[in-house]
Amino acid sequence: MYVGAKHGRNGVAIAVKEDHLENILEVNRINDRLMSIKVLVEGEVLNIVAAYAPQAGCSQAEKDNFWTSLEYILQLIYPKETTLLGGDLNGHIGEANSAFKRVHGGYVYGTLNDAGKVILSTAAAFDLAIANSFLAKKIEHLITYKSGQTSSQIDYILINRVHIGRVTNCKVIPGECVVPQHHIVVMDVLFKRHPKEKPTQIPELTKWWNLKGEKIPEFCERLADLKLLSLPHLAATQLPGLEVNAGLIPPIHPDEVKKALHKMSNKKAIGPDGSFEILRSTRTRTANRFL
């Protein structure tokens, strides 16, 4: 995704891996110096902002317009969402000082200038840590711009200060250039993988109305195999109010089940083991446990 001026002087772009194209929620092309996207990564809403600040030769009005537009983008991001801001900000943030120690880690190359002060002020206003400055690196891994004998650090990656602990690496690759004189800045960030949710399992209902025909003998055999009443502690829990037999359950004849079901439909007593009300309160619970 790209946005740029017709004359080709300015332009910014954001490259997204094909796997994440369907997760892009929003694309904002502000102007030829600013653009942003909102993408869902591992369940986390990530706002990626690409920026190209005006260089030293540009007018003050153009510089002010850039920083005003950038602040506008950052203000639209919800506090619970993650922000990644990267680009050529054309400023030197210099050595750390007490006023900006929360967003400035102290590992930098170059001397603070006016443009760098604006970078630090903006970072502090939105609590964005300048990731380049939080990891100790060799000089060649800090320099982002080199032209002849001139070297400087003007390209930065910023992330929410609360997430700086997730940054495992942020460095320059000296041998690689995106555009002439600018080296690639790479940052590694940890994302928490969320396991896919298992579908909710709805318990199967006991189909009492379907207990007829060939299914009656099968049901009787199941009950006979349970040996439920031979376990006093289980019987007392599952069948309150019933007497516990000393031995195994004798085989149940299908005719007995038919008679019992007929009496149950008429709400009559079901025999010496208990009343219909007792069985009704326990039959579904017991059947669901063993069917």
C-alpha atoms as one frame of an Amber mdcrd trajectory, in Angstrom:
protein
   0.000   0.000   0.000   1.424   3.315  -1.087   0.647   7.015  -1.156   2.829
   9.656  -2.783   2.996  12.928  -4.684   2.485  13.015  -8.439   5.930  14.448
  -9.051   7.463  11.533  -7.131   9.326  13.649  -4.605   7.635  12.311  -1.464
   5.873   9.076  -0.634   5.288   6.464   2.069   4.251   2.820   1.903   3.372
  -0.100   4.165   4.049  -3.676   3.058   1.779  -6.381   4.487   2.336 -10.114
   4.214  -0.348 -11.919   2.235  -1.367 -13.936   5.306  -2.589 -10.732   6.972
  -4.348  -9.042   4.044  -7.746 -10.296   5.185  -7.068  -8.937   8.680  -6.672
  -5.314   7.567  -9.448  -3.318   9.217  -8.692   0.176   7.961  -6.389   2.103
   5.601  -5.795   5.854   5.962  -3.842   7.713   3.282  -3.409  11.160   4.800
  -0.966  12.772   2.369   2.296  12.054   0.567   4.136  12.005   3.909   1.741
  10.058   6.138  -0.371   6.932   6.009  -1.596   4.317   8.475  -3.330   0.966
   8.579  -5.213  -0.896  11.281  -4.663  -4.656  11.236  -5.621  -7.540  13.519
  -2.615  -9.673  14.540  -3.107 -12.625  16.911  -6.234 -11.010  18.310  -4.459
  -7.688  18.890  -5.452  -4.494  17.057  -2.251  -3.035  15.624  -1.980   0.486
  14.189   0.989   0.868  11.835   1.939   4.421  10.893   4.432   5.250   8.129
   5.915   8.755   8.264   8.325  10.889   6.254   9.063  14.170   8.017  10.112
  17.262   6.029  13.869  17.698   5.775  15.948  20.697   6.773  15.365  22.629
   3.528  11.547  22.595   3.794   9.536  25.542   5.066   8.453  25.788   8.674
   4.823  25.733   7.556   5.355  22.376   5.856   7.033  20.987   8.978   4.248
  22.232  11.233   1.625  20.717   8.933   3.364  17.329   9.062   3.536  17.155
  12.861  -0.040  18.408  13.208  -1.239  15.679  10.836   0.773  13.038  12.698
  -0.713  14.094  16.017  -4.173  13.872  14.454  -3.537  10.245  13.411  -2.244
   9.277  16.852  -5.220  10.899  18.580  -7.614   8.662  16.626  -6.032   5.474
  17.988  -7.851   3.907  20.937  -5.741   3.599  24.123  -6.135  -0.188  24.269
  -4.797  -0.617  20.730  -1.106  -1.001  19.886   0.778   1.638  17.902   3.854
   1.136  15.728   5.246   4.300  14.163   8.150   4.020  11.758   9.812   6.296
   9.277  12.313   8.978   8.393  11.633  11.645  11.019  14.605  13.783   9.948
  15.787  14.678  13.437  18.525  13.836  15.943  17.268  12.932  19.415  20.759
  13.066  20.966  21.700  11.729  24.372  19.009  10.956  26.915  17.950  13.552
  29.458  15.712  13.439  32.497  12.819  15.173  30.746  12.353  12.333  28.236
  13.851   9.308  29.998  10.548   7.413  29.788  10.572   7.396  25.965  14.343
   7.746  25.367  16.514   4.755  26.254  19.856   6.541  25.863  21.481   4.405
  23.155  21.707   6.797  20.188  24.055   8.286  17.636  24.308  12.024  17.033
  23.609  15.301  18.813  20.181  16.654  19.718  18.760  19.286  17.332  15.483
  21.208  17.050  13.831  18.539  14.914  14.858  15.950  17.493  13.171  17.965
  20.232   9.907  17.800  18.297  10.292  14.025  17.947  10.847  13.641  21.689
   7.946  15.939  22.575   5.572  14.018  20.308   6.763  10.671  21.675   6.273
  11.863  25.254   2.818  13.293  24.496   1.557   9.927  23.233   3.743   7.765
  25.511   5.594   6.158  22.607   9.027   4.716  23.295  11.727   5.232  20.647
  12.713   1.585  20.272  16.066   2.350  18.568  17.286   3.970  21.765  16.407
   1.166  24.213  18.853  -1.488  23.035  22.624  -1.168  23.200  24.103  -1.597
  19.717  27.340  -1.021  17.883  27.651   2.314  16.085  27.111   0.717  12.669
  23.803  -0.683  13.928  22.609   2.785  15.010  23.458   4.841  11.916  20.450
   4.942   9.589  21.679   7.497   7.055  25.090   7.750   5.424  26.226  10.057
   2.623  29.950  10.308   1.982  31.562  11.214   5.286  28.247  12.223   6.857
  26.509   9.749   9.146  23.407  10.250  11.281  20.470   8.547  12.929  17.218
   9.983  11.587  15.043   6.897  11.021  13.152   5.594  14.047  10.586   3.037
  15.143   8.269   3.954  18.015   6.011   1.666  20.047   3.744   2.152  23.055
   5.935   2.557  26.130   3.942  -0.152  27.907   4.966  -2.623  25.171   8.697
  -1.840  25.050   9.355  -5.070  26.963   8.030  -7.026  23.989  10.757  -5.636
  21.728  13.521  -8.230  21.491  15.638  -6.446  18.897  15.821  -3.164  16.986
  18.802  -2.455  14.790  20.059  -1.202  11.453  21.226  -3.576   8.726  24.242
  -1.691   7.329  24.568  -3.584   4.053  20.947  -3.114   2.969  19.458   0.116
   1.612  15.765   0.716   0.964  16.542   3.965  -0.858  19.943   5.521  -1.565
  21.802   6.475   1.635  19.107   5.085   4.002  19.655   1.747   5.737  16.931
  -0.679   6.801  15.799  -0.491  10.428  14.424  -3.792  11.749  12.469  -4.389
  14.957  11.378  -7.741  16.407   8.243  -7.743  18.571   6.683 -10.633  20.478
   3.002 -11.403  19.989   1.037 -13.747  22.216  -0.566 -16.553  20.276  -4.187
 -17.219  21.153  -5.298 -20.851  20.737  -8.370 -21.372  18.631 -11.488 -21.683
  20.721 -13.055 -25.116  20.748 -16.712 -25.218  19.703 -19.108 -25.326  22.619
 -20.417 -28.834  23.195 -24.121 -28.930  23.932 -25.037 -31.905  26.147 -27.226
 -34.435  24.404 -30.811 -34.472  25.625 -32.352 -37.673  26.923 -35.084 -38.668
  24.478 -37.506 -40.466  26.775 -40.190 -40.501  24.112 -37.871 -42.548  21.883
 -37.530 -45.376  24.427 -39.613 -47.969  22.626 -39.383 -50.994  20.383 -35.915
 -52.509  19.975 -34.333 -49.802  22.132 -36.026 -51.033  25.310 -33.967 -54.269
  25.646 -30.776 -52.321  24.891 -31.632 -49.784  27.580 -32.359 -52.578  30.045
 -28.996 -54.194  29.368 -27.253 -50.894  29.975 -28.966 -50.432  33.302 -28.111
 -53.987  34.306 -24.438 -53.407  33.493 -24.213 -50.246  35.565 -24.153 -52.106
  38.890 -25.173 -48.783  40.332 -26.908 -50.002  43.461 -23.943 -52.202  44.415
 -22.030 -49.005  45.271 -23.677 -47.508  48.377 -21.939 -44.115  48.202 -22.869
 -43.669  44.521 -26.399 -44.882  45.002 -26.977 -42.474  47.867 -25.760 -39.597
  45.687 -27.575 -40.441  42.476 -30.788 -41.961  43.876 -31.753 -40.210  47.111
 -34.481 -41.857  49.121 -33.997 -45.336  47.642 -32.897 -48.423  49.527 -29.499
 -49.812  48.589 -29.351 -53.492  47.604 -26.565 -55.643  48.927 -25.633 -57.143
  45.593 -25.799 -56.660  41.848 -28.875 -55.494  39.995 -30.799 -58.465  38.624
 -31.569 -58.504  34.896 -34.514 -56.311  33.939 -37.143 -57.797  31.636 -38.495
 -55.598  28.817 -42.061 -56.198  30.002 -41.175 -54.645  33.367 -39.926 -51.518
  31.630 -43.095 -51.248  29.539 -45.279 -51.544  32.632 -43.183 -48.986  34.485
 -43.394 -46.516  31.611 -47.154 -47.004  31.408 -47.536 -46.266  35.120 -45.195
 -43.274  34.847 -47.364 -41.746  32.139 -50.341 -42.030  34.503 -48.314 -40.591
  37.425 -48.875 -43.690  39.511 -46.576 -45.349  42.032 -43.861 -47.395  40.348
 -43.293 -50.034  42.980 -41.670 -50.676  46.358 -38.472 -48.811  45.444 -40.066
 -45.365  45.562 -42.678 -43.033  44.164 -42.979 -41.512  40.729 -41.887 -38.126
  42.048 -38.563 -39.553  43.296 -37.820 -41.212  39.989 -38.791 -38.142  37.982
 -36.289 -36.038  39.931 -33.447 -38.469  39.276 -34.105 -40.257  35.996 -32.812
 -37.542  33.660 -29.751 -36.887  35.799 -28.888 -40.597  35.984 -29.562 -41.329
  32.324 -27.480 -38.357  31.167 -24.600 -39.719  33.215 -24.595 -43.153  31.638
 -26.319 -42.986  28.229
